[in-house]
Amino acid sequence: MNGEAWQSDEIRPSTVHRAYGRGASGYDAFVGSIPGYRTHLRVSASRMGLGDGPGLRLLDIGCGTGVSTEALLTTVKGAEVVAVDASAEMLAVARKKNWSPRVTFVHTRLETLAEAGIEGPFDGILASYLVSNLPDAEHGLRLLLSLLAPGAPLAVHDYAVGGSRGRTRWATANWTYLLPMASMRWGVSDLARYRMKRVGGAGGPEQMVHRMERAGFDDVRVQTVGGVQQHLVHTFLGRRPDEPDVVGERQARSSALAAAGWRPDRAEPEPDDVGSEPVDEGGPGDPGYADEIPEEVREDTGGDGDAEPDADTEPPTPPSGNRQV
Ligand SMILES: C[S@@+](CC[C@H](N)C(=O)[O-])C[C@H]1O[C@@H](n2cnc3c(N)ncnc32)[C@H](O)[C@@H]1O
C-alpha cells in the first residue's frame, strides 16, 4: 500500500488522458449538464484582463474537446490560440467543430510541449481542469511559468475543496449531480469517481495559491464562480514575474553595487515583510487583472455547454484585502 492506494486500478494521473479519451464522445453532453460550465470558463478567461487581444498568442493547455478554447476565443477575440491536449480522442471531437483559423490544435502532453515544437513565450495561458489532473501540480505550474512572457498571466480554472465544509460541499455535488450525470451522459463513471477522490484529497484554494507561489508566480489571486459550482470551482490568477531570474539578477546587481561602494537603504521593506502581505482578490489596485467582467461574458448565450440558465454567475467581488477561499 502506498499513498496512492485510493486510486482506481485503471486510472492514474500519468494515464488519466486515456480515460478522458474513452469518454470523449460524451464529454460535451456531460459538461453541458453542469449549470454555468461554459459561462464560468469565459469568466476565468476574462479575469486575465487581456482585453480583446489582437496580436496576442495564448495557450489553452488541456483543451479537451475545445470548450475552454471557445471560451478563450470569445473573450479574447483577436488572439491566436494554441490548444493542446494529451488525448487524441478529445482532440478529434474538438477538431470537428467550426474554428477560426487563429486556432491550432496540438496533440501532446504539457510535459512534452517542446518536443512537439510548442515553445513560449505566450501572452496568457488558460489551464482549465488540467492542474487537478497532473501527476505533480507544482511541477506542471513551473512548466507553465516557463512558457509565459514576463508579466503575462496564467488562469487556472479548477476545482479546489478544503476543510470539512468544502469537502462536504464537494461530496454533495458529486452524489447529487456530477456522478449521476456522468453515468447518464459521459459514459465513464470510473473517471468521475476517480475525479471525486482526487479533487477531494488535493486540498483547498489556499493550497493551490501556495502551490502557484512556490512555483514562482507573482500576484496570485483567487476568486470563485457563481451558481452550483460556487466555492468548488475557482479562478486562480498568477503572473510570471517581470524579472525572470529575480534571485540571480538581484544577487549580481547587489554585488556590483557593493563593489561600487553603495549600501542598501535599510528603510526598504525586507523580503519577508513583503511576503507576509495577504493576497487580495483583484480590483482597482490590481496590476492588470480584469476588475470588471463584461456583461456578455457573464450572461449565458445559450450554447450547448449550459443546459440551464446561469443567472447567478457573479462578477468579481470587490477587493477585500484577503484571499477569497
Ligand atoms: C477535464 S478535461 C478539461 C477540458 C477543457 N479544458 C474543458 O474545460 O472542458 C481535462 C483534459 O486534460 C487533458 N490532460 C490530462 N493530463 C494532461 C497532460 N499532462 N497534458 C495535456 N493534457 C492533459 C485530458 O486529456 C483532458 O482532455
The ligand as an SDF file (V2000), in Angstrom:
LIG
                    3D

 27 29  0  0  0  0  0  0  0  0999 V2000
  -11.4920   17.9160  -17.5970 C   0  0  0  0  0  0  0  0  0  0  0  0
  -10.7320   17.9550  -19.1840 S   0  0  0  0  0  0  0  0  0  0  0  0
  -10.8120   19.7290  -19.4830 C   0  0  0  0  0  0  0  0  0  0  0  0
  -11.0700   20.0510  -20.9340 C   0  0  0  0  0  0  0  0  0  0  0  0
  -11.3130   21.5190  -21.2040 C   0  0  0  0  0  0  0  0  0  0  0  0
  -10.1970   22.3370  -20.7850 N   0  0  0  0  0  0  0  0  0  0  0  0
  -12.5800   21.9700  -20.5200 C   0  0  0  0  0  0  0  0  0  0  0  0
  -12.5210   22.9030  -19.7240 O   0  0  0  0  0  0  0  0  0  0  0  0
  -13.6520   21.4250  -20.7910 O   0  0  0  0  0  0  0  0  0  0  0  0
   -9.0260   17.7110  -18.8220 C   0  0  0  0  0  0  0  0  0  0  0  0
   -8.1960   17.4890  -20.0640 C   0  0  0  0  0  0  0  0  0  0  0  0
   -6.8230   17.4930  -19.6850 O   0  0  0  0  0  0  0  0  0  0  0  0
   -6.1500   16.5550  -20.5190 C   0  0  0  0  0  0  0  0  0  0  0  0
   -4.8780   16.2080  -19.8740 N   0  0  0  0  0  0  0  0  0  0  0  0
   -4.6900   15.4630  -18.7620 C   0  0  0  0  0  0  0  0  0  0  0  0
   -3.3720   15.4020  -18.4660 N   0  0  0  0  0  0  0  0  0  0  0  0
   -2.7270   16.1340  -19.4040 C   0  0  0  0  0  0  0  0  0  0  0  0
   -1.3570   16.4890  -19.6270 C   0  0  0  0  0  0  0  0  0  0  0  0
   -0.3950   16.0400  -18.8260 N   0  0  0  0  0  0  0  0  0  0  0  0
   -1.0510   17.2750  -20.6820 N   0  0  0  0  0  0  0  0  0  0  0  0
   -2.0370   17.7270  -21.5080 C   0  0  0  0  0  0  0  0  0  0  0  0
   -3.3420   17.4380  -21.3440 N   0  0  0  0  0  0  0  0  0  0  0  0
   -3.6900   16.6540  -20.3040 C   0  0  0  0  0  0  0  0  0  0  0  0
   -7.1280   15.4220  -20.6500 C   0  0  0  0  0  0  0  0  0  0  0  0
   -6.8550   14.6180  -21.7850 O   0  0  0  0  0  0  0  0  0  0  0  0
   -8.4570   16.1590  -20.7480 C   0  0  0  0  0  0  0  0  0  0  0  0
   -8.8410   16.3780  -22.0700 O   0  0  0  0  0  0  0  0  0  0  0  0
  1  2  1  0
  2  3  1  0
  2 10  1  0
  3  4  1  0
  4  5  1  0
  5  6  1  0
  5  7  1  0
  7  8  2  0
  7  9  1  0
 10 11  1  0
 11 12  1  0
 11 26  1  0
 12 13  1  0
 13 14  1  0
 13 24  1  0
 14 15  1  0
 14 23  1  0
 15 16  2  0
 16 17  1  0
 17 18  1  0
 17 23  2  0
 18 19  1  0
 18 20  2  0
 20 21  1  0
 21 22  2  0
 22 23  1  0
 24 25  1  0
 24 26  1  0
 26 27  1  0
M  CHG  2   2   1   9  -1
M  END
$$$$
